[in-house]
Amino acid sequence: MKKRTKTWVSGSLAAALSLSLIACSNGEEEKAKGSSKDGELSGEVTLWTASLAGEPFDTYFKNIEKDFEKLHPKLDVVIEDVPQNEMEQKVLTSLTGNDVPDVVNLNPHYMSNIAAQGGLLDLTDAVSDETKDSFVEGPYQSGMYDDKLYALPWYLTTTVSWYNNDAFSKAGVSELPTDTKGLYEAAKKVKEATGKPSYFPVINDGNTIMEKMVSIANGTPIVEDGKAKIEDNKDLLEFFEATQKMYKEGIIPQEAAEGSIKTGQELYMAGNVSLLEGGVTFLGPIESGAPDVYKASKAGQPLNAAEAPVNVAVMNFAVPAKTKNEAAAVALAEFVSNAENQLEFAKTAGTVLPATKKSLEDDYFKNPGDSPKAFGMLEASKSLSRAEVLIPPTENSADLRTATKNIFIQNLQGKLSPKEALKELASEWNKAFEKTGEKVTF
């Protein structure tokens, strides 16, 4: 077992874009180097994690190394950490040479991009049906690309609603809304009772609004075969109308035009909003920065219909196509992502969920306690049965997100009517899909 290290990378992504060499003739020869004749796993196997350096993760991964090497005494496990924002580039760069990791920690966007270039091993037949069936369906599907399995889901987070129960009690609001009309009515009551804005719609770079639109559409595609289908969607029109009205009436704060979750956290921490949607990690800085607000915080299901799909953010494990120790790489990916190790990782991290069904049955999630963070974990675990990656990775994703953010803000501020906003947004999305020729549906 070698010491876990933190690595850094430099270089050009452009140099790694052509990956036809992955099918080169020496691939099978290199892969054979990690297997003994009797089929026992041997040699070295390297795993790259993404932005998980330091405690408590160092101890967790040392135990992973020790436990896997105990199962396979002829194997040497090396686990290295790579900054998340450098992971895709480093994997692509490694594939042009011979210093290739055996297992890599990717998000679905990185995974699909690298798989599209031939950079990942197809795991469809390499992984047992038992392993496949162990995962929650939505997270499992995030590892699929072009109808093939390229990654195993590891840890994840999903959306919950967070609200200040003191403010809600003062307003006489006892239940969270489950539709746009209810959202407006509840937020208006809280604003009238507190004298402050109450609802913060998280925009981020536009992705969060796109995900919200998919949830609101509730099964009706907002894009079908690369064509926007939002202009005639009455539920989306109602949401654009309501958010514009709430902004005008001061129910949504002026700062919402910036739209980041960080701004939402700051306003919530200061008691200047009382309701928003975010991940289970949302309360982290609030617990230490505003203890009274933290104590008053409660979590609930996302502010949509009970059966509406919920977005899930997944981190997974994939095996580069040029691994020199394929059998060990697949075995290690399965080992780290099994129910026992996923449960232990979730406990170690404290604010993420596992992707395995068995892990979620543990008392840690069924009865997490009565702290605000525990309520968040409980609500997040409840929604996993309908959680999925709502917006698939696409070549034009940056254009889609930018258009969505800009036009939603214009609608919020009344610079466009809701109907005009949806019409213009549909036009911008269609231009983006025409440019890339992608025929996706979501």
Steps between C-alpha positions, in 0.01 A plus 500: 500500500642833395439836660192684381609810315358823369592567138483806278496521123592751234488487122261548212168326461530544126786250496269233633200541271593230251465164672497261207829367636308338784428204275868464413661160480691513827184539709437132562867434571507772766176380660644152535780628723269521798369143501663181610451176311276352769260794471593649837514878503854631518718796412408862564161671473463878528184690592455877461253675730371853435566773761494266799848564643549541875314365799263334553538362148867401525423251777198367311703429187788349696247249630374437146857427389563270797171309465530448125862388528397256772256344253767499228846462661689519168347837419639844585233773521599863445240773563574856390288814524457741209325839518149462360539780245812333357371143488362491144812657352732272694314185396497604134868593511592167661326312219746640245791339686571198716447642850130415516307453826288189539194648671388865489244701697288697250172686481253400223601792277870408508411133467290540187749736339792260551288198401396676178867522405561131566682564825308274737455126530151366425391341829173355370626142498789549743275563800265238642121535493507481879720809513282685249184417696653626825477864390210744513366531145548874439864513612570174312365651178742793539780256414346411165612647170374392158313209666820365658618505861818701551490585871375377837324757721674580826375793706238758423286784622154608401274800546293575809317812613635697795285737702516709815231349721486807727402715201252241374339466844469876530318501166278208592637285217510140618563312174744546216347576160499235229410716200561850367172644626569366849855635485376851427236488774736364767785734411265799502373414849855467634601829342201678654570349843874575507515815292785347301534316169430132550582290193830470312495316165848357448625565145875431513632488142153414366522127564288515816216677320514243220473222757212683666324524164531123448354439847211739437426340162472171694545246224425720200827557308622858485734394218409224255741375234699822526198732475379722786147420620445775756293773332165327548570344839245655737684391814822668389310815405341504845846476664643783287191712579516430872873567540468828309207601722686402820804703395284805428321466836824460696429138594814405306796724595678720248817295558329203332601648166854386588355162580785296649447253782770689691292819489199298610698362794611848605145639487361198686772525764415867555128423530425688179337204324319205655456247221710353222610171347852360528708195573553330834826695544313833503501547878877452539604866538172591669557264792813689604417845360141540620419244774152641568402477134647150486289387797187643337568322171299208373510297182230367272448354157571718194229757425335293227233234465567194714564281195708752303856399410780637716851575381788298637866602492713185475867419530597164354788265423610418147787296356719658230515293181879484514521355851792261534316289756142467382386218730637673810358836390148364460525311829620812684222715350245243617662477844509873572142541379351203687232557764727465802764742374244749368329509839831558676592777256164673551556491876853633454393788275190575705308686228470260207284200418604157375382362167432147624156382612632301795698796639188715502319242713748557781376667818743784430259618230172361630541661845766771461409700810325832549761756397422724201770328294356161593158609375664600172662159461169329576306705244771451238500123548119494465515659155766269354241265351406778255843658470688507171740718304236731353717676242717260298853609409507663157758677285292817513439497875682829559283677240182353648593603854604854403181562302287363783665716765487822297141460385369385838656809662345725234163338574556540874570871460202556268712582196316225312149372548485133608371398157776698328759346730394143420486579127847655501641220714359238260662685211841512671484133593407404144794700364733317739368159394515588131865598543598162646241280332414328828163321512460465875178482700456610860 
